[in-house]
């Protein structure tokens, strides 16, 4: 399945022109464990990027935020002519189900599948020279909550006002001391029953 998905990514990157459609294709390629190749899979500002393009873009940055693309979509609904900030990378943070079946969960997943945000995290880790243990700590989840996050400057409205969503911050050479600035204490995290 992985090899087939990689082949599809290679074919579809040149056929599917709309970058939003490429992101959708990329989600399924990743869910099948394939290599995205030149498919666009994340967004910075108003532009979509492939893995190679993201790697090149990061060379020009000293810091960046990763935010869930759904958070951007939801926050943008009430903003007149929203523009995504160039200081954030918005990316899907889930794995789509591949096929419906009669198993206990009702959906089949490929154990080799991965989420698109993992590509962004790996590219940032490599490009920003972040130690593996720091990156691993930065994505720690406790009780369903990312423990290192803050309000990311995500959307700029037509009036110039900046709107924020939760995101994960990274900078070149990030260490555990810098990371600790973004630690959210348990008492400051949303309650599980709020959802």
N, C-alpha and C positions, 0 to 999 in steps of 0.2 A: 504494500500500500504506500509506503514511504517513497519508493522509487517512482511509482505511478504519479503521486502527487507532485513530485519534483518535475516530472516531465510535463504535467499539466501547467505548472507555474511557468515553465519556460515557454510553452506555446501561448498561453493566455496573456503574458506580459506584453506581447506585441500585438495581440488581437483586441484586447479590452482597452479602449482608449480612456474612458472615464476613470479618474483616480479613485473615486469613491467605490466604484465597482471593483477596482483592483484590490482595495482594502477588503472587500467582502470575499473575493476569491482567496486572498492571502489568509484569511481566517480559516478557511476550509483546508487549504494546503497545510497550514500549521497543525490543524486538528488531525490531519492524516500523517503528520510527522515528516512532511516534505520540506525541501529547501525552497525558500521564496524566490531566489534568484533576483530578477529585476522588478518584481512586483512591488508597487507602492503599498505601504502598510501602516504608516504613521503620518501625522500632520504637524507642521511647525508653521505658525503664522497662517497664511492662506495656501501654502504649498504642501503637497504630499511627497513623501520620500521613500525610496527603496533602502535596503540595508547599506548598500555601497554609498548611496547619496547621503544617508544619515552619518556615516563614518566621516565623509568629507566635510559635511556641515559642522560637525562637532569640533573639528580642528580649529575653527575660528572662535569658539566659545570658551569662556572661563567657568561658566556655571549654567545650569539648566534645571528645569522641573519636568517630572513625568506626571501626567494627569490622565485619568480615565476619560476616554472619548465620550462616554455617556454623561459624565458630569458637565462637559462642555456643552453638549447638546441640550441638556436640561436647563442649564444656566442661561443659554442663549435665547431661549424662548421668549423671555420678557424684555429683551434688549433690542432697541431699534438698530438695525443694520450692524450686527455684531461682527467683530474681527478678532480672530484668535491671536493672542500675543506671540511674538517670536521668541519669548523666553521660556516657552513650554513645548513639550512634545506630548501631543495627545495620541493615545493608542488604546486599542481594545484590550481588555484585561480578562477575557473569558475564552472558553473553548466551545464552539458550537457542536451540537450533537451531530453525528454523521448519519445514522439510520435509526429508525424506530424498530424496536423488537419487543418481545413479550417478557423480557427479563424483569427482575425486581424493580429496577429504576425506570424501565421503559425506553431507555436510550442507550445506544452503544457508543463507546469512546475508544479511541486508539491509545494504548498505553504509551506509545511513542509521540503522541500529540503534545503540543506545547502552546502556550499563550503568546501573543505577539509582543506583549510588554517584556517578555524574557529576552527578546532580541534587542530591544532598546536598552535594557539593563546591562546586557553583556557588551553592547557597543560602547555604552558610557563607561563601564568599568575599564575596558581596554583603552579607549581613547583618552580618558581622564586619569589613567594610571591610579586606579583605586584598588587597594589590596582586596583579595577575595574575601577575607574575613570581615572587612568593613562593608563590602557590598552585601554579603550574606546577612549581616546584622541589620542593614538598612531596609531590608524587605521582610523583617520579622513581623509575624502576625500573632497577636494574643487575643483570644476570645473573639476572633473574626475581625479584628481591627488592626490596621497597620500602625505600629507604635511610633514610627518616625515619619511625621508629616506636618505640614503647616499649610497656611492659605497661600496658594500660588496665584500670581497675577496672570489670569488666564484669558480674559476677554476684554476688549476695548469697545465701548459703545460708541454710537455716532456722535455723542456729545463729548467724547474723550475720556469719560469716566472709566476707570479700571474696575472690573469685577473679579472676584476671587473664588476659587474652588480648592478643595483639598488636593494636595499633591506631594510628591517626594522630591526633595532637593538634592542636587549633586554639584560638586565643584571639582576642579582639577586637584589631584593629590588628596582628596578628602580622606580624613582620618576619623577615628572614633571620637576625638574631642569635638571636632566640627559637627559630626553626626549627632552627638548628644544634645546640641542646641535644638534639635527638632523632635526630641523625645516627648511624647504625650503621656503624662502620668495617668495611671488607671482611673483616678477620680475625675480626670478631665475628658475621658473618652465617652462617646455616646453610650447610653445604656442599651443593652441588647434588646430590651422590650420596646424601645422607641421605634423599631422598624416594624 
